Amino acid sequence: MNDVTITHIRQRAYELFLQRGSAPGDDLRDWLRAEQEVREQKRGHRGPARLADFTRCGKVTDSDGCDIENPT
């Protein structure tokens, strides 16, 4: 990942933080969602990025529903 991509992810994660009312505690979830959005945009998806449900059951999951924090 280059510096420009990381900057975009950081900016988007901050936007997500603000949208949540600046409440602490979900920084990893914000970062992962921002990273997914930026990667999808970089691949050329048109319109807003479509995201998988990263917060199923209160867990951080990938697009296949696998637990990222505790992979099995």
N, CA, C, O and CB atoms as a CASP TS submission, in Angstrom:
PFRMAT TS
TARGET T0000
AUTHOR 0000-0000-0000
METHOD Language model
MODEL 1
PARENT N/A
ATOM      1  N   MET     1       0.842  -1.176   0.000  1.00  0.00           N
ATOM      2  CA  MET     1       0.000   0.000   0.000  1.00  0.00           C
ATOM      3  C   MET     1       0.889   1.241   0.000  1.00  0.00           C
ATOM      4  O   MET     1       1.869   1.307   0.742  1.00  0.00           O
ATOM      5  CB  MET     1      -0.959  -0.003   1.218  1.00  0.00           C
ATOM      6  N   ASN     2       0.553   2.198  -0.813  1.00  0.00           N
ATOM      7  CA  ASN     2       1.382   3.405  -0.857  1.00  0.00           C
ATOM      8  C   ASN     2       0.844   4.479   0.094  1.00  0.00           C
ATOM      9  O   ASN     2      -0.234   4.340   0.672  1.00  0.00           O
ATOM     10  CB  ASN     2       1.446   3.955  -2.293  1.00  0.00           C
ATOM     11  N   ASP     3       1.617   5.538   0.237  1.00  0.00           N
ATOM     12  CA  ASP     3       1.264   6.614   1.179  1.00  0.00           C
ATOM     13  C   ASP     3      -0.064   7.274   0.843  1.00  0.00           C
ATOM     14  O   ASP     3      -0.817   7.655   1.739  1.00  0.00           O
ATOM     15  CB  ASP     3       2.354   7.666   1.200  1.00  0.00           C
ATOM     16  N   VAL     4      -0.355   7.410  -0.461  1.00  0.00           N
ATOM     17  CA  VAL     4      -1.613   8.046  -0.865  1.00  0.00           C
ATOM     18  C   VAL     4      -2.791   7.193  -0.410  1.00  0.00           C
ATOM     19  O   VAL     4      -3.779   7.722   0.100  1.00  0.00           O
ATOM     20  CB  VAL     4      -1.658   8.257  -2.401  1.00  0.00           C
ATOM     21  N   THR     5      -2.695   5.876  -0.593  1.00  0.00           N
ATOM     22  CA  THR     5      -3.770   4.980  -0.183  1.00  0.00           C
ATOM     23  C   THR     5      -3.968   5.022   1.326  1.00  0.00           C
ATOM     24  O   THR     5      -5.103   5.079   1.799  1.00  0.00           O
ATOM     25  CB  THR     5      -3.476   3.551  -0.635  1.00  0.00           C
ATOM     26  N   ILE     6      -2.898   4.997   2.071  1.00  0.00           N
ATOM     27  CA  ILE     6      -2.999   5.050   3.535  1.00  0.00           C
ATOM     28  C   ILE     6      -3.622   6.367   3.977  1.00  0.00           C
ATOM     29  O   ILE     6      -4.416   6.391   4.918  1.00  0.00           O
ATOM     30  CB  ILE     6      -1.610   4.874   4.185  1.00  0.00           C
ATOM     31  N   THR     7      -3.273   7.452   3.315  1.00  0.00           N
ATOM     32  CA  THR     7      -3.859   8.755   3.630  1.00  0.00           C
ATOM     33  C   THR     7      -5.364   8.736   3.374  1.00  0.00           C
ATOM     34  O   THR     7      -6.138   9.248   4.182  1.00  0.00           O
ATOM     35  CB  THR     7      -3.188   9.870   2.799  1.00  0.00           C
ATOM     36  N   HIS     8      -5.778   8.148   2.258  1.00  0.00           N
ATOM     37  CA  HIS     8      -7.211   8.056   1.954  1.00  0.00           C
ATOM     38  C   HIS     8      -7.939   7.198   2.986  1.00  0.00           C
ATOM     39  O   HIS     8      -9.034   7.547   3.428  1.00  0.00           O
ATOM     40  CB  HIS     8      -7.424   7.476   0.547  1.00  0.00           C
ATOM     41  N   ILE     9      -7.333   6.084   3.367  1.00  0.00           N
ATOM     42  CA  ILE     9      -7.944   5.221   4.380  1.00  0.00           C
ATOM     43  C   ILE     9      -8.076   5.982   5.692  1.00  0.00           C
ATOM     44  O   ILE     9      -9.123   5.939   6.337  1.00  0.00           O
ATOM     45  CB  ILE     9      -7.110   3.930   4.583  1.00  0.00           C
ATOM     46  N   ARG    10      -7.023   6.671   6.082  1.00  0.00           N
ATOM     47  CA  ARG    10      -7.039   7.429   7.338  1.00  0.00           C
ATOM     48  C   ARG    10      -8.148   8.481   7.313  1.00  0.00           C
ATOM     49  O   ARG    10      -8.875   8.645   8.292  1.00  0.00           O
ATOM     50  CB  ARG    10      -5.666   8.102   7.584  1.00  0.00           C
ATOM     51  N   GLN    11      -8.275   9.194   6.190  1.00  0.00           N
ATOM     52  CA  GLN    11      -9.304  10.229   6.085  1.00  0.00           C
ATOM     53  C   GLN    11     -10.704   9.623   6.163  1.00  0.00           C
ATOM     54  O   GLN    11     -11.581  10.157   6.841  1.00  0.00           O
ATOM     55  CB  GLN    11      -9.141  11.013   4.775  1.00  0.00           C
ATOM     56  N   ARG    12     -10.909   8.495   5.457  1.00  0.00           N
ATOM     57  CA  ARG    12     -12.227   7.863   5.460  1.00  0.00           C
ATOM     58  C   ARG    12     -12.558   7.299   6.845  1.00  0.00           C
ATOM     59  O   ARG    12     -13.699   7.400   7.297  1.00  0.00           O
ATOM     60  CB  ARG    12     -12.287   6.746   4.401  1.00  0.00           C
ATOM     61  N   ALA    13     -11.575   6.710   7.515  1.00  0.00           N
ATOM     62  CA  ALA    13     -11.797   6.182   8.860  1.00  0.00           C
ATOM     63  C   ALA    13     -12.196   7.316   9.810  1.00  0.00           C
ATOM     64  O   ALA    13     -13.056   7.134  10.672  1.00  0.00           O
ATOM     65  CB  ALA    13     -10.527   5.457   9.379  1.00  0.00           C
ATOM     66  N   TYR    14     -11.574   8.476   9.652  1.00  0.00           N
ATOM     67  CA  TYR    14     -11.927   9.628  10.485  1.00  0.00           C
ATOM     68  C   TYR    14     -13.355  10.085  10.190  1.00  0.00           C
ATOM     69  O   TYR    14     -14.095  10.436  11.110  1.00  0.00           O
ATOM     70  CB  TYR    14     -10.936  10.790  10.252  1.00  0.00           C
ATOM     71  N   GLU    15     -13.748  10.082   8.909  1.00  0.00           N
ATOM     72  CA  GLU    15     -15.121  10.433   8.556  1.00  0.00           C
ATOM     73  C   GLU    15     -16.116   9.478   9.214  1.00  0.00           C
ATOM     74  O   GLU    15     -17.152   9.903   9.726  1.00  0.00           O
ATOM     75  CB  GLU    15     -15.300  10.419   7.031  1.00  0.00           C
ATOM     76  N   LEU    16     -15.794   8.187   9.194  1.00  0.00           N
ATOM     77  CA  LEU    16     -16.660   7.197   9.828  1.00  0.00           C
ATOM     78  C   LEU    16     -16.757   7.430  11.337  1.00  0.00           C
ATOM     79  O   LEU    16     -17.833   7.312  11.923  1.00  0.00           O
ATOM     80  CB  LEU    16     -16.142   5.783   9.545  1.00  0.00           C
ATOM     81  N   PHE    17     -15.629   7.760  11.954  1.00  0.00           N
ATOM     82  CA  PHE    17     -15.583   8.090  13.377  1.00  0.00           C
ATOM     83  C   PHE    17     -16.519   9.263  13.680  1.00  0.00           C
ATOM     84  O   PHE    17     -17.280   9.223  14.646  1.00  0.00           O
ATOM     85  CB  PHE    17     -14.136   8.427  13.810  1.00  0.00           C
ATOM     86  N   LEU    18     -16.458  10.297  12.857  1.00  0.00           N
ATOM     87  CA  LEU    18     -17.319  11.464  13.049  1.00  0.00           C
ATOM     88  C   LEU    18     -18.785  11.101  12.848  1.00  0.00           C
ATOM     89  O   LEU    18     -19.651  11.579  13.582  1.00  0.00           O
ATOM     90  CB  LEU    18     -16.920  12.587  12.086  1.00  0.00           C
ATOM     91  N   GLN    19     -19.069  10.252  11.851  1.00  0.00           N
ATOM     92  CA  GLN    19     -20.450   9.835  11.595  1.00  0.00           C
ATOM     93  C   GLN    19     -21.033   9.060  12.774  1.00  0.00           C
ATOM     94  O   GLN    19     -22.243   9.090  13.001  1.00  0.00           O
ATOM     95  CB  GLN    19     -20.516   8.982  10.330  1.00  0.00           C
ATOM     96  N   ARG    20     -20.182   8.372  13.518  1.00  0.00           N
ATOM     97  CA  ARG    20     -20.629   7.623  14.692  1.00  0.00           C
ATOM     98  C   ARG    20     -20.765   8.519  15.915  1.00  0.00           C
ATOM     99  O   ARG    20     -21.060   8.034  17.007  1.00  0.00           O
ATOM    100  CB  ARG    20     -19.661   6.488  14.990  1.00  0.00           C
ATOM    101  N   GLY    21     -20.557   9.797  15.747  1.00  0.00           N
ATOM    102  CA  GLY    21     -20.676  10.726  16.872  1.00  0.00           C
ATOM    103  C   GLY    21     -19.410  10.858  17.685  1.00  0.00           C
ATOM    104  O   GLY    21     -19.450  11.285  18.839  1.00  0.00           O
ATOM    105  N   SER    22     -18.286  10.496  17.094  1.00  0.00           N
ATOM    106  CA  SER    22     -16.965  10.610  17.725  1.00  0.00           C
ATOM    107  C   SER    22     -16.830   9.776  18.993  1.00  0.00           C
ATOM    108  O   SER    22     -16.051  10.105  19.887  1.00  0.00           O
ATOM    109  CB  SER    22     -16.679  12.052  18.050  1.00  0.00           C
ATOM    110  N   ALA    23     -17.595   8.698  19.060  1.00  0.00           N
ATOM    111  CA  ALA    23     -17.509   7.817  20.231  1.00  0.00           C
ATOM    112  C   ALA    23     -16.286   6.913  20.106  1.00  0.00           C
ATOM    113  O   ALA    23     -16.058   6.329  19.047  1.00  0.00           O
ATOM    114  CB  ALA    23     -18.802   6.964  20.381  1.00  0.00           C
ATOM    115  N   PRO    24     -15.505   6.792  21.163  1.00  0.00           N
ATOM    116  CA  PRO    24     -14.315   5.931  21.112  1.00  0.00           C
ATOM    117  C   PRO    24     -14.696   4.453  21.134  1.00  0.00           C
ATOM    118  O   PRO    24     -15.812   4.090  21.503  1.00  0.00           O
ATOM    119  CB  PRO    24     -13.378   6.246  22.287  1.00  0.00           C
ATOM    120  N   GLY    25     -13.740   3.605  20.730  1.00  0.00           N
ATOM    121  CA  GLY    25     -13.913   2.180  20.895  1.00  0.00           C
ATOM    122  C   GLY    25     -14.093   1.365  19.639  1.00  0.00           C
ATOM    123  O   GLY    25     -13.996   0.139  19.694  1.00  0.00           O
ATOM    124  N   ASP    26     -14.352   1.994  18.507  1.00  0.00           N
ATOM    125  CA  ASP    26     -14.558   1.248  17.265  1.00  0.00           C
ATOM    126  C   ASP    26     -13.539   1.628  16.202  1.00  0.00           C
ATOM    127  O   ASP    26     -13.840   1.579  15.009  1.00  0.00           O
ATOM    128  CB  ASP    26     -15.964   1.484  16.738  1.00  0.00           C
ATOM    129  N   ASP    27     -12.342   2.005  16.619  1.00  0.00           N
ATOM    130  CA  ASP    27     -11.344   2.461  15.657  1.00  0.00           C
ATOM    131  C   ASP    27     -10.932   1.364  14.675  1.00  0.00           C
ATOM    132  O   ASP    27     -10.717   1.649  13.497  1.00  0.00           O
ATOM    133  CB  ASP    27     -10.124   2.972  16.390  1.00  0.00           C
ATOM    134  N   LEU    28     -10.818   0.129  15.130  1.00  0.00           N
ATOM    135  CA  LEU    28     -10.456  -0.960  14.224  1.00  0.00           C
ATOM    136  C   LEU    28     -11.547  -1.189  13.189  1.00  0.00           C
ATOM    137  O   LEU    28     -11.259  -1.364  12.005  1.00  0.00           O
ATOM    138  CB  LEU    28     -10.196  -2.250  15.011  1.00  0.00           C
ATOM    139  N   ARG    29     -12.790  -1.187  13.630  1.00  0.00           N
ATOM    140  CA  ARG    29     -13.911  -1.364  12.703  1.00  0.00           C
ATOM    141  C   ARG    29     -13.952  -0.227  11.681  1.00  0.00           C
ATOM    142  O   ARG    29     -14.174  -0.470  10.495  1.00  0.00           O
ATOM    143  CB  ARG    29     -15.247  -1.434  13.476  1.00  0.00           C
ATOM    144  N   ASP    30     -13.738   1.018  12.133  1.00  0.00           N
ATOM    145  CA  ASP    30     -13.704   2.162  11.213  1.00  0.00           C
ATOM    146  C   ASP    30     -12.585   1.995  10.191  1.00  0.00           C
ATOM    147  O   ASP    30     -12.783   2.227   8.998  1.00  0.00           O
ATOM    148  CB  ASP    30     -13.520   3.483  11.992  1.00  0.00           C
ATOM    149  N   TRP    31     -11.404   1.591  10.668  1.00  0.00           N
ATOM    150  CA  TRP    31     -10.247   1.442   9.777  1.00  0.00           C
ATOM    151  C   TRP    31     -10.519   0.349   8.733  1.00  0.00           C
ATOM    152  O   TRP    31     -10.258   0.552   7.548  1.00  0.00           O
ATOM    153  CB  TRP    31      -8.965   1.104  10.595  1.00  0.00           C
ATOM    154  N   LEU    32     -11.033  -0.788   9.158  1.00  0.00           N
ATOM    155  CA  LEU    32     -11.276  -1.887   8.224  1.00  0.00           C
ATOM    156  C   LEU    32     -12.346  -1.535   7.199  1.00  0.00           C
ATOM    157  O   LEU    32     -12.229  -1.888   6.025  1.00  0.00           O
ATOM    158  CB  LEU    32     -11.683  -3.140   8.983  1.00  0.00           C
ATOM    159  N   ARG    33     -13.378  -0.846   7.639  1.00  0.00           N
ATOM    160  CA  ARG    33     -14.414  -0.419   6.698  1.00  0.00           C
ATOM    161  C   ARG    33     -13.847   0.592   5.697  1.00  0.00           C
ATOM    162  O   ARG    33     -14.117   0.507   4.499  1.00  0.00           O
ATOM    163  CB  ARG    33     -15.615   0.192   7.456  1.00  0.00           C
ATOM    164  N   ALA    34     -13.069   1.539   6.195  1.00  0.00           N
ATOM    165  CA  ALA    34     -12.455   2.542   5.319  1.00  0.00           C
ATOM    166  C   ALA    34     -11.508   1.870   4.326  1.00  0.00           C
ATOM    167  O   ALA    34     -11.496   2.217   3.145  1.00  0.00           O
ATOM    168  CB  ALA    34     -11.695   3.601   6.151  1.00  0.00           C
ATOM    169  N   GLU    35     -10.725   0.919   4.799  1.00  0.00           N
ATOM    170  CA  GLU    35      -9.793   0.209   3.927  1.00  0.00           C
ATOM    171  C   GLU    35     -10.544  -0.525   2.814  1.00  0.00           C
ATOM    172  O   GLU    35     -10.127  -0.494   1.656  1.00  0.00           O
ATOM    173  CB  GLU    35      -8.945  -0.783   4.744  1.00  0.00           C
ATOM    174  N   GLN    36     -11.641  -1.178   3.163  1.00  0.00           N
ATOM    175  CA  GLN    36     -12.443  -1.885   2.164  1.00  0.00           C
ATOM    176  C   GLN    36     -13.014  -0.919   1.137  1.00  0.00           C
ATOM    177  O   GLN    36     -12.964  -1.192  -0.062  1.00  0.00           O
ATOM    178  CB  GLN    36     -13.574  -2.662   2.837  1.00  0.00           C
ATOM    179  N   GLU    37     -13.551   0.196   1.588  1.00  0.00           N
ATOM    180  CA  GLU    37     -14.118   1.186   0.680  1.00  0.00           C
ATOM    181  C   GLU    37     -13.057   1.729  -0.275  1.00  0.00           C
ATOM    182  O   GLU    37     -13.290   1.820  -1.480  1.00  0.00           O
ATOM    183  CB  GLU    37     -14.750   2.333   1.473  1.00  0.00           C
ATOM    184  N   VAL    38     -11.903   2.087   0.260  1.00  0.00           N
ATOM    185  CA  VAL    38     -10.828   2.650  -0.569  1.00  0.00           C
ATOM    186  C   VAL    38     -10.347   1.621  -1.584  1.00  0.00           C
ATOM    187  O   VAL    38     -10.120   1.958  -2.746  1.00  0.00           O
ATOM    188  CB  VAL    38      -9.648   3.123   0.311  1.00  0.00           C
ATOM    189  N   ARG    39     -10.191   0.372  -1.158  1.00  0.00           N
ATOM    190  CA  ARG    39      -9.747  -0.677  -2.097  1.00  0.00           C
ATOM    191  C   ARG    39     -10.770  -0.891  -3.208  1.00  0.00           C
ATOM    192  O   ARG    39     -10.399  -1.053  -4.370  1.00  0.00           O
ATOM    193  CB  ARG    39      -9.504  -2.004  -1.349  1.00  0.00           C
ATOM    194  N   GLU    40     -12.054  -0.892  -2.856  1.00  0.00           N
ATOM    195  CA  GLU    40     -13.085  -1.063  -3.874  1.00  0.00           C
ATOM    196  C   GLU    40     -13.087   0.108  -4.851  1.00  0.00           C
ATOM    197  O   GLU    40     -13.232  -0.086  -6.058  1.00  0.00           O
ATOM    198  CB  GLU    40     -14.460  -1.208  -3.219  1.00  0.00           C
ATOM    199  N   GLN    41     -12.929   1.301  -4.338  1.00  0.00           N
ATOM    200  CA  GLN    41     -12.883   2.475  -5.214  1.00  0.00           C
ATOM    201  C   GLN    41     -11.662   2.427  -6.115  1.00  0.00           C
ATOM    202  O   GLN    41     -11.728   2.798  -7.286  1.00  0.00           O
ATOM    203  CB  GLN    41     -12.876   3.768  -4.389  1.00  0.00           C
ATOM    204  N   LYS    42     -10.553   1.971  -5.567  1.00  0.00           N
ATOM    205  CA  LYS    42      -9.315   1.886  -6.339  1.00  0.00           C
ATOM    206  C   LYS    42      -9.441   0.869  -7.474  1.00  0.00           C
ATOM    207  O   LYS    42      -8.849   1.044  -8.539  1.00  0.00           O
ATOM    208  CB  LYS    42      -8.142   1.512  -5.422  1.00  0.00           C
ATOM    209  N   ARG    43     -10.221  -0.201  -7.239  1.00  0.00           N
ATOM    210  CA  ARG    43     -10.436  -1.225  -8.267  1.00  0.00           C
ATOM    211  C   ARG    43     -11.375  -0.748  -9.355  1.00  0.00           C
ATOM    212  O   ARG    43     -11.546  -1.428 -10.367  1.00  0.00           O
ATOM    213  CB  ARG    43     -10.985  -2.490  -7.643  1.00  0.00           C
ATOM    214  N   GLY    44     -11.983   0.405  -9.165  1.00  0.00           N
ATOM    215  CA  GLY    44     -12.811   0.974 -10.212  1.00  0.00           C
ATOM    216  C   GLY    44     -14.297   0.754 -10.064  1.00  0.00           C
ATOM    217  O   GLY    44     -15.035   0.913 -11.037  1.00  0.00           O
ATOM    218  N   HIS    45     -14.763   0.394  -8.884  1.00  0.00           N
ATOM    219  CA  HIS    45     -16.199   0.263  -8.677  1.00  0.00           C
ATOM    220  C   HIS    45     -16.827   1.631  -8.846  1.00  0.00           C
ATOM    221  O   HIS    45     -16.295   2.639  -8.380  1.00  0.00           O
ATOM    222  CB  HIS    45     -16.522  -0.334  -7.275  1.00  0.00           C
ATOM    223  N   ARG    46     -17.945   1.651  -9.507  1.00  0.00           N
ATOM    224  CA  ARG    46     -18.633   2.923  -9.720  1.00  0.00           C
ATOM    225  C   ARG    46     -19.651   3.146  -8.629  1.00  0.00           C
ATOM    226  O   ARG    46     -20.266   2.203  -8.130  1.00  0.00           O
ATOM    227  CB  ARG    46     -19.310   2.961 -11.095  1.00  0.00           C
ATOM    228  N   GLY    47     -19.823   4.395  -8.263  1.00  0.00           N
ATOM    229  CA  GLY    47     -20.778   4.732  -7.229  1.00  0.00           C
ATOM    230  C   GLY    47     -20.216   4.417  -5.851  1.00  0.00           C
ATOM    231  O   GLY    47     -19.040   4.075  -5.723  1.00  0.00           O
ATOM    232  N   PRO    48     -21.040   4.528  -4.828  1.00  0.00           N
ATOM    233  CA  PRO    48     -20.563   4.260  -3.479  1.00  0.00           C
ATOM    234  C   PRO    48     -20.159   2.797  -3.329  1.00  0.00           C
ATOM    235  O   PRO    48     -20.748   1.908  -3.944  1.00  0.00           O
ATOM    236  CB  PRO    48     -21.637   4.621  -2.451  1.00  0.00           C
ATOM    237  N   ALA    49     -19.177   2.573  -2.528  1.00  0.00           N
ATOM    238  CA  ALA    49     -18.695   1.212  -2.303  1.00  0.00           C
ATOM    239  C   ALA    49     -19.773   0.401  -1.610  1.00  0.00           C
ATOM    240  O   ALA    49     -20.448   0.884  -0.700  1.00  0.00           O
ATOM    241  CB  ALA    49     -17.394   1.214  -1.468  1.00  0.00           C
ATOM    242  N   ARG    50     -19.922  -0.830  -2.050  1.00  0.00           N
ATOM    243  CA  ARG    50     -20.828  -1.767  -1.396  1.00  0.00           C
ATOM    244  C   ARG    50     -20.009  -2.569  -0.406  1.00  0.00           C
ATOM    245  O   ARG    50     -19.014  -3.195  -0.771  1.00  0.00           O
ATOM    246  CB  ARG    50     -21.550  -2.701  -2.429  1.00  0.00           C
ATOM    247  N   LEU    51     -20.426  -2.548   0.835  1.00  0.00           N
ATOM    248  CA  LEU    51     -19.653  -3.224   1.871  1.00  0.00           C
ATOM    249  C   LEU    51     -20.347  -4.473   2.352  1.00  0.00           C
ATOM    250  O   LEU    51     -21.574  -4.533   2.437  1.00  0.00           O
ATOM    251  CB  LEU    51     -19.402  -2.299   3.035  1.00  0.00           C
ATOM    252  N   ALA    52     -19.547  -5.461   2.663  1.00  0.00           N
ATOM    253  CA  ALA    52     -20.063  -6.639   3.351  1.00  0.00           C
ATOM    254  C   ALA    52     -20.424  -6.217   4.767  1.00  0.00           C
ATOM    255  O   ALA    52     -20.017  -5.145   5.217  1.00  0.00           O
ATOM    256  CB  ALA    52     -19.020  -7.817   3.351  1.00  0.00           C
ATOM    257  N   ASP    53     -21.159  -7.022   5.451  1.00  0.00           N
ATOM    258  CA  ASP    53     -21.517  -6.701   6.822  1.00  0.00           C
ATOM    259  C   ASP    53     -20.349  -7.042   7.726  1.00  0.00           C
ATOM    260  O   ASP    53     -20.187  -8.193   8.131  1.00  0.00           O
ATOM    261  CB  ASP    53     -22.794  -7.456   7.260  1.00  0.00           C
ATOM    262  N   PHE    54     -19.532  -6.043   8.044  1.00  0.00           N
ATOM    263  CA  PHE    54     -18.325  -6.257   8.833  1.00  0.00           C
ATOM    264  C   PHE    54     -18.618  -6.377  10.318  1.00  0.00           C
ATOM    265  O   PHE    54     -17.725  -6.697  11.103  1.00  0.00           O
ATOM    266  CB  PHE    54     -17.351  -5.136   8.599  1.00  0.00           C
ATOM    267  N   THR    55     -19.835  -6.128  10.701  1.00  0.00           N
ATOM    268  CA  THR    55     -20.117  -6.101  12.128  1.00  0.00           C
ATOM    269  C   THR    55     -21.164  -7.132  12.530  1.00  0.00           C
ATOM    270  O   THR    55     -21.852  -6.949  13.534  1.00  0.00           O
ATOM    271  CB  THR    55     -20.576  -4.723  12.536  1.00  0.00           C
ATOM    272  N   ARG    56     -21.295  -8.196  11.776  1.00  0.00           N
ATOM    273  CA  ARG    56     -22.247  -9.241  12.130  1.00  0.00           C
ATOM    274  C   ARG    56     -22.009  -9.718  13.556  1.00  0.00           C
ATOM    275  O   ARG    56     -20.878 -10.020  13.938  1.00  0.00           O
ATOM    276  CB  ARG    56     -22.147 -10.418  11.149  1.00  0.00           C
ATOM    277  N   CYS    57     -23.060  -9.782  14.323  1.00  0.00           N
ATOM    278  CA  CYS    57     -22.997 -10.302  15.704  1.00  0.00           C
ATOM    279  C   CYS    57     -21.975  -9.553  16.558  1.00  0.00           C
ATOM    280  O   CYS    57     -21.437 -10.121  17.508  1.00  0.00           O
ATOM    281  CB  CYS    57     -22.651 -11.793  15.689  1.00  0.00           C
ATOM    282  N   GLY    58     -21.704  -8.301  16.239  1.00  0.00           N
ATOM    283  CA  GLY    58     -20.765  -7.518  17.020  1.00  0.00           C
ATOM    284  C   GLY    58     -19.317  -7.889  16.804  1.00  0.00           C
ATOM    285  O   GLY    58     -18.448  -7.421  17.540  1.00  0.00           O
ATOM    286  N   LYS    59     -19.028  -8.723  15.808  1.00  0.00           N
ATOM    287  CA  LYS    59     -17.661  -9.138  15.528  1.00  0.00           C
ATOM    288  C   LYS    59     -17.187  -8.465  14.249  1.00  0.00           C
ATOM    289  O   LYS    59     -17.990  -8.115  13.384  1.00  0.00           O
ATOM    290  CB  LYS    59     -17.560 -10.681  15.410  1.00  0.00           C
ATOM    291  N   VAL    60     -15.892  -8.291  14.138  1.00  0.00           N
ATOM    292  CA  VAL    60     -15.322  -7.772  12.906  1.00  0.00           C
ATOM    293  C   VAL    60     -15.104  -8.974  11.996  1.00  0.00           C
ATOM    294  O   VAL    60     -14.335  -9.878  12.321  1.00  0.00           O
ATOM    295  CB  VAL    60     -13.978  -6.974  13.162  1.00  0.00           C
ATOM    296  N   THR    61     -15.796  -8.976  10.842  1.00  0.00           N
ATOM    297  CA  THR    61     -15.708 -10.101   9.926  1.00  0.00           C
ATOM    298  C   THR    61     -15.269  -9.649   8.550  1.00  0.00           C
ATOM    299  O   THR    61     -15.379  -8.470   8.211  1.00  0.00           O
ATOM    300  CB  THR    61     -17.040 -10.821   9.838  1.00  0.00           C
ATOM    301  N   ASP    62     -14.767 -10.589   7.753  1.00  0.00           N
ATOM    302  CA  ASP    62     -14.431 -10.271   6.372  1.00  0.00           C
ATOM    303  C   ASP    62     -15.676 -10.454   5.511  1.00  0.00           C
ATOM    304  O   ASP    62     -16.757 -10.732   6.030  1.00  0.00           O
ATOM    305  CB  ASP    62     -13.259 -11.164   5.858  1.00  0.00           C
ATOM    306  N   SER    63     -15.528 -10.298   4.197  1.00  0.00           N
ATOM    307  CA  SER    63     -16.683 -10.361   3.303  1.00  0.00           C
ATOM    308  C   SER    63     -17.332 -11.738   3.259  1.00  0.00           C
ATOM    309  O   SER    63     -18.471 -11.860   2.808  1.00  0.00           O
ATOM    310  CB  SER    63     -16.274  -9.961   1.916  1.00  0.00           C
ATOM    311  N   ASP    64     -16.633 -12.782   3.719  1.00  0.00           N
ATOM    312  CA  ASP    64     -17.208 -14.129   3.762  1.00  0.00           C
ATOM    313  C   ASP    64     -17.820 -14.448   5.116  1.00  0.00           C
ATOM    314  O   ASP    64     -18.323 -15.551   5.327  1.00  0.00           O
ATOM    315  CB  ASP    64     -16.149 -15.160   3.427  1.00  0.00           C
ATOM    316  N   GLY    65     -17.780 -13.494   6.030  1.00  0.00           N
ATOM    317  CA  GLY    65     -18.340 -13.704   7.358  1.00  0.00           C
ATOM    318  C   GLY    65     -17.393 -14.345   8.341  1.00  0.00           C
ATOM    319  O   GLY    65     -17.799 -14.709   9.444  1.00  0.00           O
ATOM    320  N   CYS    66     -16.118 -14.493   7.957  1.00  0.00           N
ATOM    321  CA  CYS    66     -15.125 -15.093   8.864  1.00  0.00           C
ATOM    322  C   CYS    66     -14.664 -14.062   9.874  1.00  0.00           C
ATOM    323  O   CYS    66     -14.437 -12.899   9.539  1.00  0.00           O
ATOM    324  CB  CYS    66     -13.912 -15.651   8.075  1.00  0.00           C
ATOM    325  N   ASP    67     -14.532 -14.497  11.094  1.00  0.00           N
ATOM    326  CA  ASP    67     -14.090 -13.625  12.183  1.00  0.00           C
ATOM    327  C   ASP    67     -12.638 -13.225  11.966  1.00  0.00           C
ATOM    328  O   ASP    67     -11.752 -14.079  11.969  1.00  0.00           O
ATOM    329  CB  ASP    67     -14.259 -14.323  13.554  1.00  0.00           C
ATOM    330  N   ILE    68     -12.389 -11.936  11.778  1.00  0.00           N
ATOM    331  CA  ILE    68     -11.030 -11.440  11.544  1.00  0.00           C
ATOM    332  C   ILE    68     -10.212 -11.459  12.826  1.00  0.00           C
ATOM    333  O   ILE    68      -9.020 -11.767  12.807  1.00  0.00           O
ATOM    334  CB  ILE    68     -11.067 -10.021  10.969  1.00  0.00           C
ATOM    335  N   GLU    69     -10.857 -11.130  13.940  1.00  0.00           N
ATOM    336  CA  GLU    69     -10.128 -11.048  15.202  1.00  0.00           C
ATOM    337  C   GLU    69      -9.764 -12.427  15.750  1.00  0.00           C
ATOM    338  O   GLU    69      -8.741 -12.582  16.417  1.00  0.00           O
ATOM    339  CB  GLU    69     -10.951 -10.292  16.226  1.00  0.00           C
ATOM    340  N   ASN    70     -10.600 -13.425  15.468  1.00  0.00           N
ATOM    341  CA  ASN    70     -10.355 -14.787  15.959  1.00  0.00           C
ATOM    342  C   ASN    70     -10.611 -15.790  14.840  1.00  0.00           C
ATOM    343  O   ASN    70     -11.573 -16.554  14.913  1.00  0.00           O
ATOM    344  CB  ASN    70     -11.253 -15.105  17.188  1.00  0.00           C
ATOM    345  N   PRO    71      -9.767 -15.804  13.802  1.00  0.00           N
ATOM    346  CA  PRO    71     -10.018 -16.719  12.684  1.00  0.00           C
ATOM    347  C   PRO    71      -9.926 -18.181  13.117  1.00  0.00           C
ATOM    348  O   PRO    71      -9.096 -18.556  13.946  1.00  0.00           O
ATOM    349  CB  PRO    71      -9.026 -16.451  11.550  1.00  0.00           C
ATOM    350  N   THR    72     -10.803 -18.991  12.530  1.00  0.00           N
ATOM    351  CA  THR    72     -10.771 -20.430  12.852  1.00  0.00           C
ATOM    352  C   THR    72     -10.655 -21.232  11.582  1.00  0.00           C
ATOM    353  O   THR    72     -10.612 -22.461  11.629  1.00  0.00           O
ATOM    354  CB  THR    72     -12.030 -20.860  13.640  1.00  0.00           C
TER
END
